[in-house]
Amino acid sequence: MAFPNPFYRWRPHPWHGLEIGEKPPEIVHSYIEITPFDLVKYEVDKGTGYLRVDRPQQTSSQPPTLFGLIPRTYCGNRVNDLCPASEGVDGDPLDIFVVSERPITRAALWVDSR
């Protein structure tokens, strides 16, 4: 699904339109896709930047905390070389789990993370 160019003036794409943060890797901006309260797995649509329904969550696979991505990152071969036991590259932004002292029950937001 394509959106007209003016759309991006008001809503940045969470992967490449948002900043990574001013002090990476100590503090980064994290875009939250899923909360521990979500019974559905959402994934950022690479074309539009909207969250789309990926699949229902199995109760055993719900994330223990906020789950999302780090803007302007990419899981390619260089990242894969750092994790020899991994199953390979997925071409997605780097995943992040964010622990919060307060329950955050909404996705599609971004938070500063250490």
N, C-alpha and C positions, 0 to 999 in steps of 0.2 A: 504494500500500500504506500503510495507516494503522497507527500503533502506539499503544498506550494511553498516556495522559498520564504515568504514572509512569516510562515509559521515558526521557523527557527529563530526569528528575532525575539520571540516572547517565551519560548520554552526550549532551553538547551537540551541536546541529546545527553542522557546520563553517562554514556560511555566516553564520547569524545568532545562533548560540548561543555562539560563541567571541568573545573580545575582539579588537579590532584591534591592541592593544598600548598601552603607556603613553606612547610618544614618537612617534606618527605625525607626519609622514611619514618621519622619520629612521630609525626602527626600527619595523617592523610584524611581527605574527605572520603567518606564511604557512602555509596548509594545503596540503600536497603531495598532488596527485592522481596524478602520473605521474613516474617516474624515467627516466633515459636508458636503463635496462636493460629497461624494460617493452616487450613486443612487442604489447601490447593498449592501446588508449586507454580510460581510465576517466574517468567524469564523476560529480560529486556529484549524486545524486538529490535534487531540490529538496524533495520531500515528506518523505523519511525521513532524509536526511543520509548515507546509506550510499553507498559507491562502487559504481557499476554499470558493466558492460562496455558501452562505446559502439561500438567497432569494432576490428578488427585494425589494427595500425599498419603502414603501408608503410615500408620501410626508409629511404626518403628523407624521411619526415615525423616520424621519432623526435626528441623534444626533445634538444637538446645538453646540457641540465642539468635540474635539478629543475624541475617545472612545477606550478603550483597556483593558488590564489586567495587574495585578501586578505579576511578575514572582515569583515562589516558594510560592504561597499562594493557599488556598483551601477553597471553600465554603462548609463546612460540618456542622454537627449538632451544634458544639460549636459556630460557627459564626451565625447560624440560631437562636440560643437562644438569641443573642444580638438584634434581630429584631423580636419581637413577632408577628408583623403584616405581616411578609413576607409569601410568598406562599410555602416556603419549600426550601430545599437545591437542588442545581443543579449539585454539584460535579465538578464545573468549578473553575478556579482561580478567585480571587476577581476582579470585574470590577472597572474601574476608568475612570473618565472624566478629561481631561487635558485642561486647559484654556491657550492659548498662545497669546502673544501680536502680533505675526505675523501669517498670514495664512499658515498653513501646509496642503498641498493638497495631500500628499502621505502617504499611510499606510505601514505596515510591517517595521516599524522602532521603535527604542526605545529612550525615552527621560527621563531626570531627572525631577521629579515632586515633588512639595511641597504640 
